[in-house]
Every structure is written in C-alpha cells, then in structure tokens.
Amino acid sequence: MLLTIPLKVIIAHFFFSYISCCSLWGDVLTTPDIPAIAKYFTTKGRYEEVNPYLIDDILAVNKSLVKSPSAECREIHLTAIIRHGSRYPTTKNIKKMREFHNLVVQKASGEESWLREIRQWKMWYTDEMDGRLVQKGVLDHRNLAVRLSKLFPSLVSKEKLQDGHIKFMTSSKHRCVNSTLSFQRGLAKLWDIEDEEIDYEVNDALMRFFDHCTRFVETVDKNQSAMAELDKFKSSAEMRRVQEKIADRLLVPYSHITSDMAEAAFHLCAYELAIKTINSPWCQLFDEADALVLEYANDLKQFWKRGYGHDINSKSSCILFHDVFSRLDRAANEIRSGSNVTEAATIQVGHADTLLPLLTLLGFFKDSVPLTSNNYVTQGQRAFRTSRMMPYAANLVLVLYDCSGNLRLQALLNERPLAFPGLAATQGEEGAPLYQDVRDHYGELLQGCDFEKECQLFPSK
C-alpha cells in the first residue's frame, strides 16, 4: 500500500508540536543525572547510551569512525533498516508495572528518601498508550535523519528527496509510521521544504515478516517450550538473588517479588529515562550486578526468540534479505552500465523484531557458545548484547561505493562500522569489502533462503 501525504499535513500532525524547553533538534529535557545502570536496558535503552557523544550534541557525527573506503570512492546507494524511536510501554508491560507499583505502595516500608519518592509517584501509564511513539521517539528519528544527511550528503540530499530518489517504507504499526514521518520531517526542516508531497509505503510483508512466517509463529512465537532456557534462568540462583535484594530494599517478604516483578521494576526505571529523560527513584532498586542479570535475561529472550536460538528466527527474514540485495544489485548494475542510480537511498522503518533476525541471518554478533540458562557467568563478554545492538532507533545502514570501477559495501550499525563476518581479511579498516566478495560470502542464502519454503510449518524435504 502506497500512501502519499502532503508535507503540510505532516507538519500539522499533533506529535510535531515543540516542547517549550526544547531546542530545535535537541533532547526533550536537559542532560539528566543518568542512572549508572542505563547501559544495561537492552531493547528499552536510549540510543544515546550506545553513542554517548550524542548526549552533548545530538546532531554530532563521528567522522573518525565512519569513513569512505578511500579517496577514490564515491557513495552510490544507501539502504537503512531502522527500528522505531522511543515509545510507551505495551499494554502487557503496563499491567505488570501497575501490579508492582501497587505492591510497593501497599506493602513496602522504610524511610529512605527514594522510597518516599516512589510512594508519591503516580502511575501515569495507561493501557491506551500501548507502544505508541513518544516525543523523544519523534526526536530520535528527526535527529537521525539529519545525522545521516551529514554522513552521506550526496545520497541523503534535498535534490534526491525532491526528485523521488529517496524511498521510504514502514511497518503499519503506529510507532513505525510516526517514526517515518518524523524522519521525513527532519529532512524537510533541515532543507526548509514546505508544501511538498513525500511518499511512503506501508509494507508489512517486509517490515513485519515474522507475522507471516507460519513456522516461526507456531514453533517459536506461540510455543512456550521454545523459551525453555529463559524460563530456567528465571528460576536460577542469579535471578533469585536479584528478587531477594529488591525485597530486602522494600522490606517485603521474598515471596512477594517474582521474576516478573523484578523485570517490571527494571522497566519502570528504563521507561522513565527513555520517555522523560529522568533518573527515576525506581532505579534505586538496582545495582550494577542486578542490572547485568536482568540484561542477560532479556538477551536470552531475544536470542531464543529472534536470534541464533532457533534456525527459523533468522530464516523468517529471508524476504527482507533478498529485498536488500535486490536494491544493492540494481544500483550496482546501473553503475556498471553507465546509468544513473535510480534509488539513492531507501529508508525502511520497522521493529527490533525486524532487525535482529536480519542481523542474525547475516551472521553478525554470533558467539562461539550459545546463550543458555547456566552459562551467565561465562558470557560476560558475549557479542550478542542487545543493549549495544538494539536501542530505540537502532539502525543497520549498508552503503554501496563505486571505487574507480570496483564496488565496495560498507555496513554500519548505529553509526559505527560493522565488520562482515568471514570477510575480515578483505574489507580493510573501514569495513568495506568488494561487493562481489560479499555476494559470494552470502551465495548460499542468495541462491536459496526462500521465505515461502522456509516458513512452511512442515517444510518439504
């Protein structure tokens, strides 16, 4: 479904109203006293925790990290797959947070100042919020648009936008559509564009492929046994210690604090920072050791539901994988034939559930030993760490370069170079191997990885 919306309608949309304390592009609030545990918030983390330099300047680009492969190279195409911006909790999480808040108000005792603050804290999350984009999420994408235009000015440019050479695609979810509009608004404001139409395509087949993959839905998403390692970890000594420490701080019986309660408390701390940019008194319930355990619990969930835990997790993204390479191939063929590249940039907005399976299919962040319920202690240096991989507005950017006739492909995750696995010897300091080497490396997937076949509940032999 292709939607065309006049830019003046976008500008008028309610979520673009400025907050009086904000600068044009800045954060919602001034720099807060950031909780020390913020770097462990996994998929609930702020983008600024992955790139701390953005706390001082939200439009800063780190050109010491992101470089062209060489002076003879020019960028010819960019594909960006981006997670939506900061959002409200889902209704499911709001229910758990409400239950924990009620427990604290009714049962907790003690005279610590932070506990008094918690008792005075009003439960302001409502079921209607259900994962919708917040103002900080609007700014996440608006600012990312400006930074990408600074990093790749010949591709993300006013001329390319107005000529229709920048394509936008989104999941149908409200938070993704509004993130897409925010990205467009960031570019329009940067270049002082008004009263022009900008298209975007709603495409759930690509951006929510996981909903359409029967084998994934039935064998993983709806199958509790697929999460057996997470369930075991929730009953582990490490998790039990976290629960007991929370109970001790609140002076309530140990039986009152379940693993779900501990997770809800952690989310209360994380959402208050992500949405309001404040160091909430809820954060006082945790120290770094607690946060590491809760981070690992969520990584286990993501590993077994979206990552390397089950083969179908990554294979469900075959359709998006082929779409990405078809765009790269088209740009490569146009350059080789001496034609102009028709699609300078493609901006595709989806979910953590969109990006994680694709990163897994491409082989990024793969540890030699799988994440399990009993190897928490030895996984302290694991590669698969969603706090670093998948904050709000996480983005995988693939940039195709023409280097005097040699085509090279550079991968970036969250505006940092990402080395293609298995190609370290050929990709150089800037992480840009020959495009043909990349295609050869993924040859089996390019020849196979058929979405319809992989997603059959009982695949034919």
Salt bridges, closest charged atoms under 4 A:
GLU48 OE2 - LYS136 NZ 3.06
GLU49 OE1 - ARG46 NE 2.77
ASP127 OD1 - ARG98 NH2 3.24
ASP140 OD1 - LYS136 NZ 2.66
ASP211 OD2 - ARG208 NE 2.85
GLU218 OE2 - LYS222 NZ 3.90
ASP221 OD1 - LYS305 NZ 3.03
GLU229 OE2 - LYS232 NZ 3.36
ASP260 OD1 - LYS234 NZ 3.74
GLU263 OE1 - LYS96 NZ 3.86
ASP287 OD2 - LYS245 NZ 2.90
ASP287 OD2 - ARG249 NH2 3.40
ASP290 OD1 - LYS245 NZ 2.83
ASP290 OD2 - ARG249 NH1 3.07
GLU295 OE1 - ARG382 NH2 3.47
GLU295 OE1 - ARG385 NH2 3.07
ASP299 OD2 - ARG382 NH2 2.80
ASP311 OD2 - LYS315 NZ 3.44
ASP323 OD2 - ARG327 NE 3.04
ASP329 OD1 - ARG439 NE 2.83
GLU343 OE2 - ARG327 NH1 2.42
GLU343 OE1 - ARG330 NH2 3.46
ASP353 OD2 - ARG306 NH2 3.05
ASP402 OD2 - ARG74 NH2 3.71
GLU415 OE2 - ARG147 NH2 2.96
GLU454 OE1 - ARG215 NH2 3.50
GLU454 OE2 - LYS315 NZ 3.98
